[in-house]
Amino acid sequence: MARDLWGLREITTNNRSKLLQALLAEFLGIFMLNLFGCLAATCGNPAVISLTFGLEVFVIISFS
């Protein structure tokens, strides 16, 4: 019951490719968020930082 609630059944099946695909997607999403977020923070303009994070989240969600 808890496996269905938290979605653990999807990654604990015998299909290792789904697990690797999920881990790769998570890694790339976090990498993009940190890379572009830190680059935007160097400019110091709060509007640019906010727009960058907003666009990043939009792109990550649209690809997933």
PDBQT receptor file of N, H, CA, C and O in Angstrom, charges set to zero:
ATOM      1  N   MET A   1       0.820  -1.191   0.000  1.00  0.00    +0.000 N 
ATOM      2  CA  MET A   1       0.000   0.000   0.000  1.00  0.00    +0.000 C 
ATOM      3  C   MET A   1       0.866   1.257   0.000  1.00  0.00    +0.000 C 
ATOM      4  O   MET A   1       0.606   2.189  -0.761  1.00  0.00    +0.000 OA
ATOM      5  N   ALA A   2       1.890   1.288   0.847  1.00  0.00    +0.000 N 
ATOM      6  H   ALA A   2       2.101   0.531   1.466  1.00  0.00    +0.000 HD
ATOM      7  CA  ALA A   2       2.770   2.459   0.881  1.00  0.00    +0.000 C 
ATOM      8  C   ALA A   2       3.564   2.575  -0.407  1.00  0.00    +0.000 C 
ATOM      9  O   ALA A   2       3.877   3.682  -0.845  1.00  0.00    +0.000 OA
ATOM     10  N   ARG A   3       3.899   1.426  -1.028  1.00  0.00    +0.000 N 
ATOM     11  H   ARG A   3       3.645   0.527  -0.672  1.00  0.00    +0.000 HD
ATOM     12  CA  ARG A   3       4.643   1.469  -2.293  1.00  0.00    +0.000 C 
ATOM     13  C   ARG A   3       3.819   2.146  -3.382  1.00  0.00    +0.000 C 
ATOM     14  O   ARG A   3       4.359   2.905  -4.187  1.00  0.00    +0.000 OA
ATOM     15  N   ASP A   4       2.533   1.881  -3.411  1.00  0.00    +0.000 N 
ATOM     16  H   ASP A   4       2.094   1.265  -2.757  1.00  0.00    +0.000 HD
ATOM     17  CA  ASP A   4       1.672   2.517  -4.401  1.00  0.00    +0.000 C 
ATOM     18  C   ASP A   4       1.503   4.007  -4.112  1.00  0.00    +0.000 C 
ATOM     19  O   ASP A   4       1.447   4.825  -5.031  1.00  0.00    +0.000 OA
ATOM     20  N   LEU A   5       1.424   4.347  -2.838  1.00  0.00    +0.000 N 
ATOM     21  H   LEU A   5       1.469   3.683  -2.092  1.00  0.00    +0.000 HD
ATOM     22  CA  LEU A   5       1.212   5.732  -2.450  1.00  0.00    +0.000 C 
ATOM     23  C   LEU A   5       2.408   6.605  -2.804  1.00  0.00    +0.000 C 
ATOM     24  O   LEU A   5       2.239   7.724  -3.288  1.00  0.00    +0.000 OA
ATOM     25  N   TRP A   6       3.617   6.100  -2.566  1.00  0.00    +0.000 N 
ATOM     26  H   TRP A   6       3.755   5.191  -2.172  1.00  0.00    +0.000 HD
ATOM     27  CA  TRP A   6       4.828   6.879  -2.798  1.00  0.00    +0.000 C 
ATOM     28  C   TRP A   6       5.453   6.623  -4.165  1.00  0.00    +0.000 C 
ATOM     29  O   TRP A   6       6.448   7.259  -4.514  1.00  0.00    +0.000 OA
ATOM     30  N   GLY A   7       4.892   5.709  -4.936  1.00  0.00    +0.000 N 
ATOM     31  H   GLY A   7       4.084   5.193  -4.653  1.00  0.00    +0.000 HD
ATOM     32  CA  GLY A   7       5.431   5.419  -6.261  1.00  0.00    +0.000 C 
ATOM     33  C   GLY A   7       6.661   4.546  -6.246  1.00  0.00    +0.000 C 
ATOM     34  O   GLY A   7       7.415   4.529  -7.218  1.00  0.00    +0.000 OA
ATOM     35  N   LEU A   8       6.885   3.815  -5.157  1.00  0.00    +0.000 N 
ATOM     36  H   LEU A   8       6.272   3.829  -4.367  1.00  0.00    +0.000 HD
ATOM     37  CA  LEU A   8       8.075   2.974  -5.064  1.00  0.00    +0.000 C 
ATOM     38  C   LEU A   8       7.996   1.740  -5.949  1.00  0.00    +0.000 C 
ATOM     39  O   LEU A   8       9.028   1.170  -6.304  1.00  0.00    +0.000 OA
ATOM     40  N   ARG A   9       6.824   1.328  -6.300  1.00  0.00    +0.000 N 
ATOM     41  H   ARG A   9       5.985   1.791  -6.011  1.00  0.00    +0.000 HD
ATOM     42  CA  ARG A   9       6.665   0.137  -7.128  1.00  0.00    +0.000 C 
ATOM     43  C   ARG A   9       7.269   0.356  -8.523  1.00  0.00    +0.000 C 
ATOM     44  O   ARG A   9       7.738  -0.592  -9.153  1.00  0.00    +0.000 OA
ATOM     45  N   GLU A  10       7.254   1.603  -8.999  1.00  0.00    +0.000 N 
ATOM     46  H   GLU A  10       6.873   2.373  -8.487  1.00  0.00    +0.000 HD
ATOM     47  CA  GLU A  10       7.780   1.896 -10.323  1.00  0.00    +0.000 C 
ATOM     48  C   GLU A  10       9.283   1.677 -10.414  1.00  0.00    +0.000 C 
ATOM     49  O   GLU A  10       9.778   1.265 -11.463  1.00  0.00    +0.000 OA
ATOM     50  N   ILE A  11      10.010   1.941  -9.351  1.00  0.00    +0.000 N 
ATOM     51  H   ILE A  11       9.607   2.276  -8.500  1.00  0.00    +0.000 HD
ATOM     52  CA  ILE A  11      11.463   1.824  -9.415  1.00  0.00    +0.000 C 
ATOM     53  C   ILE A  11      11.996   0.549  -8.773  1.00  0.00    +0.000 C 
ATOM     54  O   ILE A  11      13.197   0.287  -8.843  1.00  0.00    +0.000 OA
ATOM     55  N   THR A  12      11.138  -0.244  -8.154  1.00  0.00    +0.000 N 
ATOM     56  H   THR A  12      10.162  -0.032  -8.097  1.00  0.00    +0.000 HD
ATOM     57  CA  THR A  12      11.612  -1.469  -7.534  1.00  0.00    +0.000 C 
ATOM     58  C   THR A  12      11.290  -2.707  -8.356  1.00  0.00    +0.000 C 
ATOM     59  O   THR A  12      11.500  -3.827  -7.890  1.00  0.00    +0.000 OA
ATOM     60  N   THR A  13      10.788  -2.524  -9.561  1.00  0.00    +0.000 N 
ATOM     61  H   THR A  13      10.618  -1.614  -9.939  1.00  0.00    +0.000 HD
ATOM     62  CA  THR A  13      10.511  -3.672 -10.406  1.00  0.00    +0.000 C 
ATOM     63  C   THR A  13      11.817  -4.218 -10.963  1.00  0.00    +0.000 C 
ATOM     64  O   THR A  13      12.882  -3.652 -10.716  1.00  0.00    +0.000 OA
ATOM     65  N   ASN A  14      11.744  -5.299 -11.702  1.00  0.00    +0.000 N 
ATOM     66  H   ASN A  14      10.879  -5.759 -11.902  1.00  0.00    +0.000 HD
ATOM     67  CA  ASN A  14      12.936  -5.916 -12.256  1.00  0.00    +0.000 C 
ATOM     68  C   ASN A  14      13.494  -5.154 -13.451  1.00  0.00    +0.000 C 
ATOM     69  O   ASN A  14      14.557  -5.509 -13.960  1.00  0.00    +0.000 OA
ATOM     70  N   ASN A  15      12.821  -4.143 -13.898  1.00  0.00    +0.000 N 
ATOM     71  H   ASN A  15      11.957  -3.854 -13.485  1.00  0.00    +0.000 HD
ATOM     72  CA  ASN A  15      13.255  -3.371 -15.046  1.00  0.00    +0.000 C 
ATOM     73  C   ASN A  15      14.253  -2.303 -14.599  1.00  0.00    +0.000 C 
ATOM     74  O   ASN A  15      13.852  -1.242 -14.119  1.00  0.00    +0.000 OA
ATOM     75  N   ARG A  16      15.539  -2.576 -14.753  1.00  0.00    +0.000 N 
ATOM     76  H   ARG A  16      15.864  -3.438 -15.143  1.00  0.00    +0.000 HD
ATOM     77  CA  ARG A  16      16.581  -1.657 -14.298  1.00  0.00    +0.000 C 
ATOM     78  C   ARG A  16      16.674  -0.409 -15.165  1.00  0.00    +0.000 C 
ATOM     79  O   ARG A  16      17.151   0.629 -14.707  1.00  0.00    +0.000 OA
ATOM     80  N   SER A  17      16.224  -0.498 -16.407  1.00  0.00    +0.000 N 
ATOM     81  H   SER A  17      15.836  -1.341 -16.779  1.00  0.00    +0.000 HD
ATOM     82  CA  SER A  17      16.340   0.669 -17.288  1.00  0.00    +0.000 C 
ATOM     83  C   SER A  17      15.455   1.820 -16.808  1.00  0.00    +0.000 C 
ATOM     84  O   SER A  17      15.819   2.986 -16.965  1.00  0.00    +0.000 OA
ATOM     85  N   LYS A  18      14.297   1.503 -16.226  1.00  0.00    +0.000 N 
ATOM     86  H   LYS A  18      14.001   0.556 -16.099  1.00  0.00    +0.000 HD
ATOM     87  CA  LYS A  18      13.441   2.569 -15.703  1.00  0.00    +0.000 C 
ATOM     88  C   LYS A  18      14.106   3.271 -14.524  1.00  0.00    +0.000 C 
ATOM     89  O   LYS A  18      14.008   4.490 -14.381  1.00  0.00    +0.000 OA
ATOM     90  N   LEU A  19      14.780   2.497 -13.686  1.00  0.00    +0.000 N 
ATOM     91  H   LEU A  19      14.860   1.507 -13.802  1.00  0.00    +0.000 HD
ATOM     92  CA  LEU A  19      15.473   3.079 -12.541  1.00  0.00    +0.000 C 
ATOM     93  C   LEU A  19      16.607   3.972 -13.016  1.00  0.00    +0.000 C 
ATOM     94  O   LEU A  19      16.756   5.094 -12.533  1.00  0.00    +0.000 OA
ATOM     95  N   LEU A  20      17.404   3.488 -13.953  1.00  0.00    +0.000 N 
ATOM     96  H   LEU A  20      17.282   2.576 -14.345  1.00  0.00    +0.000 HD
ATOM     97  CA  LEU A  20      18.508   4.295 -14.463  1.00  0.00    +0.000 C 
ATOM     98  C   LEU A  20      18.017   5.540 -15.188  1.00  0.00    +0.000 C 
ATOM     99  O   LEU A  20      18.629   6.604 -15.097  1.00  0.00    +0.000 OA
ATOM    100  N   GLN A  21      16.918   5.401 -15.903  1.00  0.00    +0.000 N 
ATOM    101  H   GLN A  21      16.421   4.537 -15.978  1.00  0.00    +0.000 HD
ATOM    102  CA  GLN A  21      16.343   6.547 -16.601  1.00  0.00    +0.000 C 
ATOM    103  C   GLN A  21      15.845   7.590 -15.596  1.00  0.00    +0.000 C 
ATOM    104  O   GLN A  21      16.029   8.789 -15.802  1.00  0.00    +0.000 OA
ATOM    105  N   ALA A  22      15.224   7.142 -14.527  1.00  0.00    +0.000 N 
ATOM    106  H   ALA A  22      15.073   6.168 -14.359  1.00  0.00    +0.000 HD
ATOM    107  CA  ALA A  22      14.737   8.072 -13.503  1.00  0.00    +0.000 C 
ATOM    108  C   ALA A  22      15.896   8.765 -12.793  1.00  0.00    +0.000 C 
ATOM    109  O   ALA A  22      15.830   9.961 -12.511  1.00  0.00    +0.000 OA
ATOM    110  N   LEU A  23      16.953   8.015 -12.506  1.00  0.00    +0.000 N 
ATOM    111  H   LEU A  23      17.006   7.043 -12.735  1.00  0.00    +0.000 HD
ATOM    112  CA  LEU A  23      18.111   8.615 -11.837  1.00  0.00    +0.000 C 
ATOM    113  C   LEU A  23      18.824   9.612 -12.742  1.00  0.00    +0.000 C 
ATOM    114  O   LEU A  23      19.259  10.666 -12.280  1.00  0.00    +0.000 OA
ATOM    115  N   LEU A  24      18.947   9.289 -14.019  1.00  0.00    +0.000 N 
ATOM    116  H   LEU A  24      18.594   8.432 -14.394  1.00  0.00    +0.000 HD
ATOM    117  CA  LEU A  24      19.583  10.212 -14.957  1.00  0.00    +0.000 C 
ATOM    118  C   LEU A  24      18.771  11.488 -15.114  1.00  0.00    +0.000 C 
ATOM    119  O   LEU A  24      19.338  12.580 -15.153  1.00  0.00    +0.000 OA
ATOM    120  N   ALA A  25      17.457  11.366 -15.206  1.00  0.00    +0.000 N 
ATOM    121  H   ALA A  25      16.996  10.479 -15.175  1.00  0.00    +0.000 HD
ATOM    122  CA  ALA A  25      16.605  12.543 -15.325  1.00  0.00    +0.000 C 
ATOM    123  C   ALA A  25      16.702  13.419 -14.079  1.00  0.00    +0.000 C 
ATOM    124  O   ALA A  25      16.747  14.645 -14.182  1.00  0.00    +0.000 OA
ATOM    125  N   GLU A  26      16.733  12.803 -12.923  1.00  0.00    +0.000 N 
ATOM    126  H   GLU A  26      16.697  11.808 -12.840  1.00  0.00    +0.000 HD
ATOM    127  CA  GLU A  26      16.859  13.559 -11.671  1.00  0.00    +0.000 C 
ATOM    128  C   GLU A  26      18.199  14.285 -11.615  1.00  0.00    +0.000 C 
ATOM    129  O   GLU A  26      18.265  15.453 -11.231  1.00  0.00    +0.000 OA
ATOM    130  N   PHE A  27      19.262  13.590 -11.999  1.00  0.00    +0.000 N 
ATOM    131  H   PHE A  27      19.208  12.641 -12.310  1.00  0.00    +0.000 HD
ATOM    132  CA  PHE A  27      20.592  14.204 -11.988  1.00  0.00    +0.000 C 
ATOM    133  C   PHE A  27      20.666  15.388 -12.944  1.00  0.00    +0.000 C 
ATOM    134  O   PHE A  27      21.167  16.451 -12.577  1.00  0.00    +0.000 OA
ATOM    135  N   LEU A  28      20.173  15.211 -14.165  1.00  0.00    +0.000 N 
ATOM    136  H   LEU A  28      19.767  14.347 -14.463  1.00  0.00    +0.000 HD
ATOM    137  CA  LEU A  28      20.238  16.296 -15.144  1.00  0.00    +0.000 C 
ATOM    138  C   LEU A  28      19.388  17.491 -14.733  1.00  0.00    +0.000 C 
ATOM    139  O   LEU A  28      19.781  18.638 -14.948  1.00  0.00    +0.000 OA
ATOM    140  N   GLY A  29      18.230  17.230 -14.146  1.00  0.00    +0.000 N 
ATOM    141  H   GLY A  29      17.910  16.298 -13.971  1.00  0.00    +0.000 HD
ATOM    142  CA  GLY A  29      17.375  18.326 -13.685  1.00  0.00    +0.000 C 
ATOM    143  C   GLY A  29      18.020  19.139 -12.586  1.00  0.00    +0.000 C 
ATOM    144  O   GLY A  29      18.008  20.369 -12.632  1.00  0.00    +0.000 OA
ATOM    145  N   ILE A  30      18.584  18.466 -11.599  1.00  0.00    +0.000 N 
ATOM    146  H   ILE A  30      18.594  17.467 -11.562  1.00  0.00    +0.000 HD
ATOM    147  CA  ILE A  30      19.247  19.165 -10.495  1.00  0.00    +0.000 C 
ATOM    148  C   ILE A  30      20.506  19.875 -10.990  1.00  0.00    +0.000 C 
ATOM    149  O   ILE A  30      20.816  20.979 -10.544  1.00  0.00    +0.000 OA
ATOM    150  N   PHE A  31      21.230  19.236 -11.915  1.00  0.00    +0.000 N 
ATOM    151  H   PHE A  31      20.978  18.339 -12.277  1.00  0.00    +0.000 HD
ATOM    152  CA  PHE A  31      22.441  19.850 -12.462  1.00  0.00    +0.000 C 
ATOM    153  C   PHE A  31      22.104  21.150 -13.191  1.00  0.00    +0.000 C 
ATOM    154  O   PHE A  31      22.766  22.169 -12.999  1.00  0.00    +0.000 OA
ATOM    155  N   MET A  32      21.066  21.103 -14.029  1.00  0.00    +0.000 N 
ATOM    156  H   MET A  32      20.528  20.275 -14.185  1.00  0.00    +0.000 HD
ATOM    157  CA  MET A  32      20.664  22.310 -14.755  1.00  0.00    +0.000 C 
ATOM    158  C   MET A  32      20.197  23.407 -13.800  1.00  0.00    +0.000 C 
ATOM    159  O   MET A  32      20.534  24.578 -13.978  1.00  0.00    +0.000 OA
ATOM    160  N   LEU A  33      19.429  23.026 -12.799  1.00  0.00    +0.000 N 
ATOM    161  H   LEU A  33      19.155  22.075 -12.654  1.00  0.00    +0.000 HD
ATOM    162  CA  LEU A  33      18.918  24.005 -11.839  1.00  0.00    +0.000 C 
ATOM    163  C   LEU A  33      20.062  24.693 -11.108  1.00  0.00    +0.000 C 
ATOM    164  O   LEU A  33      20.055  25.914 -10.949  1.00  0.00    +0.000 OA
ATOM    165  N   ASN A  34      21.044  23.916 -10.662  1.00  0.00    +0.000 N 
ATOM    166  H   ASN A  34      21.050  22.924 -10.792  1.00  0.00    +0.000 HD
ATOM    167  CA  ASN A  34      22.179  24.499  -9.950  1.00  0.00    +0.000 C 
ATOM    168  C   ASN A  34      23.088  25.305 -10.864  1.00  0.00    +0.000 C 
ATOM    169  O   ASN A  34      23.519  26.398 -10.496  1.00  0.00    +0.000 OA
ATOM    170  N   LEU A  35      23.383  24.788 -12.042  1.00  0.00    +0.000 N 
ATOM    171  H   LEU A  35      23.032  23.900 -12.341  1.00  0.00    +0.000 HD
ATOM    172  CA  LEU A  35      24.299  25.472 -12.942  1.00  0.00    +0.000 C 
ATOM    173  C   LEU A  35      23.751  26.834 -13.366  1.00  0.00    +0.000 C 
ATOM    174  O   LEU A  35      24.408  27.857 -13.174  1.00  0.00    +0.000 OA
ATOM    175  N   PHE A  36      22.557  26.846 -13.938  1.00  0.00    +0.000 N 
ATOM    176  H   PHE A  36      22.023  26.015 -14.094  1.00  0.00    +0.000 HD
ATOM    177  CA  PHE A  36      22.009  28.103 -14.425  1.00  0.00    +0.000 C 
ATOM    178  C   PHE A  36      21.576  29.022 -13.289  1.00  0.00    +0.000 C 
ATOM    179  O   PHE A  36      21.635  30.244 -13.424  1.00  0.00    +0.000 OA
ATOM    180  N   GLY A  37      21.147  28.450 -12.181  1.00  0.00    +0.000 N 
ATOM    181  H   GLY A  37      21.099  27.458 -12.071  1.00  0.00    +0.000 HD
ATOM    182  CA  GLY A  37      20.775  29.276 -11.030  1.00  0.00    +0.000 C 
ATOM    183  C   GLY A  37      21.971  29.999 -10.445  1.00  0.00    +0.000 C 
ATOM    184  O   GLY A  37      21.879  31.178 -10.104  1.00  0.00    +0.000 OA
ATOM    185  N   CYS A  38      23.093  29.305 -10.325  1.00  0.00    +0.000 N 
ATOM    186  H   CYS A  38      23.168  28.347 -10.601  1.00  0.00    +0.000 HD
ATOM    187  CA  CYS A  38      24.303  29.947  -9.801  1.00  0.00    +0.000 C 
ATOM    188  C   CYS A  38      24.861  30.969 -10.789  1.00  0.00    +0.000 C 
ATOM    189  O   CYS A  38      25.363  32.017 -10.382  1.00  0.00    +0.000 OA
ATOM    190  N   LEU A  39      24.776  30.669 -12.077  1.00  0.00    +0.000 N 
ATOM    191  H   LEU A  39      24.368  29.818 -12.407  1.00  0.00    +0.000 HD
ATOM    192  CA  LEU A  39      25.231  31.643 -13.070  1.00  0.00    +0.000 C 
ATOM    193  C   LEU A  39      24.373  32.911 -13.037  1.00  0.00    +0.000 C 
ATOM    194  O   LEU A  39      24.892  34.016 -13.187  1.00  0.00    +0.000 OA
ATOM    195  N   ALA A  40      23.082  32.754 -12.845  1.00  0.00    +0.000 N 
ATOM    196  H   ALA A  40      22.660  31.856 -12.723  1.00  0.00    +0.000 HD
ATOM    197  CA  ALA A  40      22.201  33.920 -12.778  1.00  0.00    +0.000 C 
ATOM    198  C   ALA A  40      22.446  34.716 -11.502  1.00  0.00    +0.000 C 
ATOM    199  O   ALA A  40      22.300  35.938 -11.491  1.00  0.00    +0.000 OA
ATOM    200  N   ALA A  41      22.817  34.029 -10.433  1.00  0.00    +0.000 N 
ATOM    201  H   ALA A  41      22.936  33.036 -10.442  1.00  0.00    +0.000 HD
ATOM    202  CA  ALA A  41      23.038  34.723  -9.162  1.00  0.00    +0.000 C 
ATOM    203  C   ALA A  41      24.277  35.601  -9.206  1.00  0.00    +0.000 C 
ATOM    204  O   ALA A  41      24.408  36.519  -8.397  1.00  0.00    +0.000 OA
ATOM    205  N   THR A  42      25.185  35.340 -10.131  1.00  0.00    +0.000 N 
ATOM    206  H   THR A  42      25.079  34.594 -10.789  1.00  0.00    +0.000 HD
ATOM    207  CA  THR A  42      26.394  36.150 -10.207  1.00  0.00    +0.000 C 
ATOM    208  C   THR A  42      26.121  37.550 -10.745  1.00  0.00    +0.000 C 
ATOM    209  O   THR A  42      26.906  38.467 -10.503  1.00  0.00    +0.000 OA
ATOM    210  N   CYS A  43      25.013  37.728 -11.474  1.00  0.00    +0.000 N 
ATOM    211  H   CYS A  43      24.375  36.983 -11.670  1.00  0.00    +0.000 HD
ATOM    212  CA  CYS A  43      24.734  39.069 -12.012  1.00  0.00    +0.000 C 
ATOM    213  C   CYS A  43      24.198  39.993 -10.931  1.00  0.00    +0.000 C 
ATOM    214  O   CYS A  43      24.389  41.206 -11.012  1.00  0.00    +0.000 OA
ATOM    215  N   GLY A  44      23.535  39.451  -9.925  1.00  0.00    +0.000 N 
ATOM    216  H   GLY A  44      23.380  38.465  -9.859  1.00  0.00    +0.000 HD
ATOM    217  CA  GLY A  44      23.073  40.264  -8.799  1.00  0.00    +0.000 C 
ATOM    218  C   GLY A  44      21.731  40.932  -9.001  1.00  0.00    +0.000 C 
ATOM    219  O   GLY A  44      21.223  41.574  -8.082  1.00  0.00    +0.000 OA
ATOM    220  N   ASN A  45      21.143  40.800 -10.177  1.00  0.00    +0.000 N 
ATOM    221  H   ASN A  45      21.556  40.279 -10.924  1.00  0.00    +0.000 HD
ATOM    222  CA  ASN A  45      19.853  41.429 -10.445  1.00  0.00    +0.000 C 
ATOM    223  C   ASN A  45      18.735  40.457 -10.042  1.00  0.00    +0.000 C 
ATOM    224  O   ASN A  45      18.630  39.375 -10.620  1.00  0.00    +0.000 OA
ATOM    225  N   PRO A  46      17.901  40.824  -9.065  1.00  0.00    +0.000 N 
ATOM    226  CA  PRO A  46      16.863  39.902  -8.607  1.00  0.00    +0.000 C 
ATOM    227  C   PRO A  46      15.863  39.506  -9.693  1.00  0.00    +0.000 C 
ATOM    228  O   PRO A  46      15.345  38.390  -9.669  1.00  0.00    +0.000 OA
ATOM    229  N   ALA A  47      15.588  40.385 -10.630  1.00  0.00    +0.000 N 
ATOM    230  H   ALA A  47      16.009  41.292 -10.650  1.00  0.00    +0.000 HD
ATOM    231  CA  ALA A  47      14.645  40.058 -11.704  1.00  0.00    +0.000 C 
ATOM    232  C   ALA A  47      15.218  38.981 -12.616  1.00  0.00    +0.000 C 
ATOM    233  O   ALA A  47      14.499  38.071 -13.030  1.00  0.00    +0.000 OA
ATOM    234  N   VAL A  48      16.485  39.076 -12.925  1.00  0.00    +0.000 N 
ATOM    235  H   VAL A  48      17.069  39.815 -12.588  1.00  0.00    +0.000 HD
ATOM    236  CA  VAL A  48      17.133  38.071 -13.775  1.00  0.00    +0.000 C 
ATOM    237  C   VAL A  48      17.190  36.730 -13.063  1.00  0.00    +0.000 C 
ATOM    238  O   VAL A  48      16.961  35.688 -13.678  1.00  0.00    +0.000 OA
ATOM    239  N   ILE A  49      17.490  36.750 -11.788  1.00  0.00    +0.000 N 
ATOM    240  H   ILE A  49      17.676  37.596 -11.289  1.00  0.00    +0.000 HD
ATOM    241  CA  ILE A  49      17.557  35.506 -11.013  1.00  0.00    +0.000 C 
ATOM    242  C   ILE A  49      16.182  34.840 -10.983  1.00  0.00    +0.000 C 
ATOM    243  O   ILE A  49      16.080  33.630 -11.187  1.00  0.00    +0.000 OA
ATOM    244  N   SER A  50      15.139  35.604 -10.735  1.00  0.00    +0.000 N 
ATOM    245  H   SER A  50      15.222  36.586 -10.570  1.00  0.00    +0.000 HD
ATOM    246  CA  SER A  50      13.781  35.050 -10.677  1.00  0.00    +0.000 C 
ATOM    247  C   SER A  50      13.349  34.494 -12.023  1.00  0.00    +0.000 C 
ATOM    248  O   SER A  50      12.777  33.406 -12.094  1.00  0.00    +0.000 OA
ATOM    249  N   LEU A  51      13.617  35.233 -13.087  1.00  0.00    +0.000 N 
ATOM    250  H   LEU A  51      14.082  36.117 -13.029  1.00  0.00    +0.000 HD
ATOM    251  CA  LEU A  51      13.257  34.757 -14.421  1.00  0.00    +0.000 C 
ATOM    252  C   LEU A  51      14.024  33.492 -14.792  1.00  0.00    +0.000 C 
ATOM    253  O   LEU A  51      13.471  32.584 -15.413  1.00  0.00    +0.000 OA
ATOM    254  N   THR A  52      15.285  33.435 -14.414  1.00  0.00    +0.000 N 
ATOM    255  H   THR A  52      15.735  34.172 -13.909  1.00  0.00    +0.000 HD
ATOM    256  CA  THR A  52      16.087  32.248 -14.722  1.00  0.00    +0.000 C 
ATOM    257  C   THR A  52      15.536  31.022 -14.027  1.00  0.00    +0.000 C 
ATOM    258  O   THR A  52      15.368  29.979 -14.659  1.00  0.00    +0.000 OA
ATOM    259  N   PHE A  53      15.251  31.123 -12.735  1.00  0.00    +0.000 N 
ATOM    260  H   PHE A  53      15.388  31.970 -12.221  1.00  0.00    +0.000 HD
ATOM    261  CA  PHE A  53      14.709  29.975 -12.022  1.00  0.00    +0.000 C 
ATOM    262  C   PHE A  53      13.330  29.579 -12.556  1.00  0.00    +0.000 C 
ATOM    263  O   PHE A  53      13.018  28.392 -12.657  1.00  0.00    +0.000 OA
ATOM    264  N   GLY A  54      12.519  30.563 -12.891  1.00  0.00    +0.000 N 
ATOM    265  H   GLY A  54      12.773  31.526 -12.809  1.00  0.00    +0.000 HD
ATOM    266  CA  GLY A  54      11.203  30.262 -13.440  1.00  0.00    +0.000 C 
ATOM    267  C   GLY A  54      11.288  29.553 -14.778  1.00  0.00    +0.000 C 
ATOM    268  O   GLY A  54      10.566  28.585 -15.014  1.00  0.00    +0.000 OA
ATOM    269  N   LEU A  55      12.166  30.025 -15.662  1.00  0.00    +0.000 N 
ATOM    270  H   LEU A  55      12.753  30.812 -15.470  1.00  0.00    +0.000 HD
ATOM    271  CA  LEU A  55      12.340  29.374 -16.961  1.00  0.00    +0.000 C 
ATOM    272  C   LEU A  55      12.932  27.979 -16.822  1.00  0.00    +0.000 C 
ATOM    273  O   LEU A  55      12.570  27.066 -17.565  1.00  0.00    +0.000 OA
ATOM    274  N   GLU A  56      13.837  27.817 -15.872  1.00  0.00    +0.000 N 
ATOM    275  H   GLU A  56      14.131  28.558 -15.268  1.00  0.00    +0.000 HD
ATOM    276  CA  GLU A  56      14.426  26.492 -15.638  1.00  0.00    +0.000 C 
ATOM    277  C   GLU A  56      13.355  25.484 -15.223  1.00  0.00    +0.000 C 
ATOM    278  O   GLU A  56      13.296  24.375 -15.752  1.00  0.00    +0.000 OA
ATOM    279  N   VAL A  57      12.531  25.872 -14.293  1.00  0.00    +0.000 N 
ATOM    280  H   VAL A  57      12.579  26.773 -13.863  1.00  0.00    +0.000 HD
ATOM    281  CA  VAL A  57      11.474  24.967 -13.827  1.00  0.00    +0.000 C 
ATOM    282  C   VAL A  57      10.514  24.655 -14.962  1.00  0.00    +0.000 C 
ATOM    283  O   VAL A  57      10.068  23.515 -15.101  1.00  0.00    +0.000 OA
ATOM    284  N   PHE A  58      10.191  25.650 -15.775  1.00  0.00    +0.000 N 
ATOM    285  H   PHE A  58      10.553  26.575 -15.662  1.00  0.00    +0.000 HD
ATOM    286  CA  PHE A  58       9.307  25.430 -16.921  1.00  0.00    +0.000 C 
ATOM    287  C   PHE A  58       9.918  24.440 -17.906  1.00  0.00    +0.000 C 
ATOM    288  O   PHE A  58       9.230  23.533 -18.374  1.00  0.00    +0.000 OA
ATOM    289  N   VAL A  59      11.181  24.596 -18.220  1.00  0.00    +0.000 N 
ATOM    290  H   VAL A  59      11.740  25.332 -17.839  1.00  0.00    +0.000 HD
ATOM    291  CA  VAL A  59      11.843  23.701 -19.172  1.00  0.00    +0.000 C 
ATOM    292  C   VAL A  59      11.944  22.292 -18.601  1.00  0.00    +0.000 C 
ATOM    293  O   VAL A  59      11.687  21.323 -19.314  1.00  0.00    +0.000 OA
ATOM    294  N   ILE A  60      12.304  22.163 -17.358  1.00  0.00    +0.000 N 
ATOM    295  H   ILE A  60      12.513  22.951 -16.778  1.00  0.00    +0.000 HD
ATOM    296  CA  ILE A  60      12.441  20.838 -16.741  1.00  0.00    +0.000 C 
ATOM    297  C   ILE A  60      11.088  20.135 -16.711  1.00  0.00    +0.000 C 
ATOM    298  O   ILE A  60      11.011  18.940 -16.998  1.00  0.00    +0.000 OA
ATOM    299  N   ILE A  61      10.035  20.847 -16.373  1.00  0.00    +0.000 N 
ATOM    300  H   ILE A  61      10.098  21.818 -16.141  1.00  0.00    +0.000 HD
ATOM    301  CA  ILE A  61       8.690  20.232 -16.334  1.00  0.00    +0.000 C 
ATOM    302  C   ILE A  61       8.211  19.871 -17.728  1.00  0.00    +0.000 C 
ATOM    303  O   ILE A  61       7.580  18.832 -17.919  1.00  0.00    +0.000 OA
ATOM    304  N   SER A  62       8.503  20.717 -18.701  1.00  0.00    +0.000 N 
ATOM    305  H   SER A  62       9.015  21.561 -18.546  1.00  0.00    +0.000 HD
ATOM    306  CA  SER A  62       8.018  20.437 -20.064  1.00  0.00    +0.000 C 
ATOM    307  C   SER A  62       8.717  19.234 -20.675  1.00  0.00    +0.000 C 
ATOM    308  O   SER A  62       8.134  18.566 -21.530  1.00  0.00    +0.000 OA
ATOM    309  N   PHE A  63       9.941  18.936 -20.270  1.00  0.00    +0.000 N 
ATOM    310  H   PHE A  63      10.415  19.478 -19.576  1.00  0.00    +0.000 HD
ATOM    311  CA  PHE A  63      10.638  17.765 -20.799  1.00  0.00    +0.000 C 
ATOM    312  C   PHE A  63      10.291  16.490 -20.034  1.00  0.00    +0.000 C 
ATOM    313  O   PHE A  63      10.494  15.389 -20.546  1.00  0.00    +0.000 OA
ATOM    314  N   SER A  64       9.779  16.624 -18.835  1.00  0.00    +0.000 N 
ATOM    315  H   SER A  64       9.614  17.518 -18.420  1.00  0.00    +0.000 HD
ATOM    316  CA  SER A  64       9.461  15.412 -18.060  1.00  0.00    +0.000 C 
ATOM    317  C   SER A  64       8.046  15.014 -18.216  1.00  0.00    +0.000 C 
ATOM    318  O   SER A  64       7.617  14.019 -17.632  1.00  0.00    +0.000 OA
TER     319      SER A  64
